[in-house]
Amino acid sequence: MLAEIAAAYCGERHVEDFLERVGTTYPQPRVIDTTRRKFWYRDDLDRAMNIGAADAGSGIGARFREKIREKRNGGTA
């Protein structure tokens, strides 16, 4: 995703704020087409924000995901 979309995805109000944090809070872009066209992968941004880390938890979210998995698989997990 381009910087504008990546900034919004990360919850930054301004692209400049996102770009200031690239290399510290957020990862470097994975693909650099030109100096103006840089692309970030969602998986890289998710890792930087620890999204998905809660999937291994055992709280109500984990129980909910298990129930959805059971429903999708016809009653088996």
PEFENCOR-V965410 format. One record per residue. N is the residue number from 1. RES is the residue in one small letter. PSI is psi in degrees with one decimal (NA if undefined). OMEGA is omega in radians with two decimals (NA if undefined). D_CENTER is the distance of its C-alpha to the mean C-alpha in whole Angstrom. Layout:
n->N res->RES psi->PSI omega->OMEGA d_center->D_CENTER
n->N res->RES psi->PSI omega->OMEGA d_center->D_CENTER
This chain:
n->1 res->m psi->149.1 omega->3.11 d_center->11
n->2 res->l psi->166.7 omega->-3.07 d_center->14
n->3 res->a psi->-39.2 omega->-3.12 d_center->14
n->4 res->e psi->-43.2 omega->-3.13 d_center->15
n->5 res->i psi->-40.9 omega->3.13 d_center->12
n->6 res->a psi->-40.1 omega->3.12 d_center->9
n->7 res->a psi->-45.6 omega->3.12 d_center->11
n->8 res->a psi->-41.1 omega->3.14 d_center->11
n->9 res->y psi->-37.3 omega->-3.12 d_center->8
n->10 res->c psi->-3.6 omega->3.11 d_center->8
n->11 res->g psi->14.6 omega->3.11 d_center->11
n->12 res->e psi->140.2 omega->-3.13 d_center->13
n->13 res->r psi->-30.3 omega->-3.07 d_center->17
n->14 res->h psi->143.8 omega->3.11 d_center->18
n->15 res->v psi->-36.6 omega->-3.13 d_center->17
n->16 res->e psi->-39.0 omega->3.10 d_center->19
n->17 res->d psi->-42.6 omega->3.10 d_center->17
n->18 res->f psi->-48.3 omega->-3.09 d_center->14
n->19 res->l psi->-31.5 omega->3.09 d_center->16
n->20 res->e psi->-29.4 omega->-3.08 d_center->18
n->21 res->r psi->-5.9 omega->3.10 d_center->15
n->22 res->v psi->131.3 omega->-3.10 d_center->14
n->23 res->g psi->-16.5 omega->3.07 d_center->16
n->24 res->t psi->-73.9 omega->3.13 d_center->16
n->25 res->t psi->-43.1 omega->-3.11 d_center->13
n->26 res->y psi->152.4 omega->-3.10 d_center->10
n->27 res->p psi->163.4 omega->3.01 d_center->11
n->28 res->q psi->155.0 omega->3.10 d_center->14
n->29 res->p psi->146.7 omega->-3.12 d_center->13
n->30 res->r psi->-36.3 omega->-3.12 d_center->14
n->31 res->v psi->129.2 omega->3.07 d_center->17
n->32 res->i psi->103.9 omega->-3.11 d_center->19
n->33 res->d psi->-50.2 omega->3.04 d_center->21
n->34 res->t psi->-179.3 omega->3.13 d_center->24
n->35 res->t psi->-23.8 omega->-3.14 d_center->24
n->36 res->r psi->-18.0 omega->-3.09 d_center->22
n->37 res->r psi->100.2 omega->3.12 d_center->20
n->38 res->k psi->145.0 omega->-3.05 d_center->17
n->39 res->f psi->133.0 omega->3.07 d_center->14
n->40 res->w psi->146.0 omega->3.06 d_center->10
n->41 res->y psi->140.1 omega->3.14 d_center->8
n->42 res->r psi->-40.0 omega->-3.14 d_center->5
n->43 res->d psi->-39.3 omega->3.11 d_center->5
n->44 res->d psi->-42.5 omega->3.13 d_center->7
n->45 res->l psi->-39.0 omega->3.09 d_center->4
n->46 res->d psi->-43.9 omega->3.12 d_center->2
n->47 res->r psi->-39.5 omega->-3.14 d_center->6
n->48 res->a psi->-32.7 omega->-3.13 d_center->7
n->49 res->m psi->5.8 omega->-3.13 d_center->7
n->50 res->n psi->32.8 omega->3.05 d_center->8
n->51 res->i psi->133.3 omega->-3.11 d_center->6
n->52 res->g psi->-15.6 omega->3.12 d_center->8
n->53 res->a psi->-26.3 omega->-3.14 d_center->11
n->54 res->a psi->-10.7 omega->-3.13 d_center->13
n->55 res->d psi->-28.6 omega->-3.11 d_center->13
n->56 res->a psi->-1.8 omega->-3.08 d_center->16
n->57 res->g psi->174.4 omega->-3.11 d_center->18
n->58 res->s psi->18.2 omega->-3.12 d_center->21
n->59 res->g psi->-162.1 omega->-3.10 d_center->21
n->60 res->i psi->-32.0 omega->3.10 d_center->21
n->61 res->g psi->-40.7 omega->3.12 d_center->18
n->62 res->a psi->-40.1 omega->3.11 d_center->19
n->63 res->r psi->-38.6 omega->3.10 d_center->22
n->64 res->f psi->-47.0 omega->3.12 d_center->21
n->65 res->r psi->-36.0 omega->3.12 d_center->18
n->66 res->e psi->-42.0 omega->3.12 d_center->22
n->67 res->k psi->-41.5 omega->3.11 d_center->24
n->68 res->i psi->-42.7 omega->3.11 d_center->22
n->69 res->r psi->-42.7 omega->3.11 d_center->22
n->70 res->e psi->-44.4 omega->-3.11 d_center->25
n->71 res->k psi->-41.1 omega->-3.13 d_center->26
n->72 res->r psi->-32.2 omega->-3.10 d_center->24
n->73 res->n psi->15.0 omega->3.09 d_center->26
n->74 res->g psi->31.9 omega->3.07 d_center->30
n->75 res->g psi->-4.8 omega->3.09 d_center->30
n->76 res->t psi->142.2 omega->3.13 d_center->29
n->77 res->a psi->NA omega->NA d_center->26
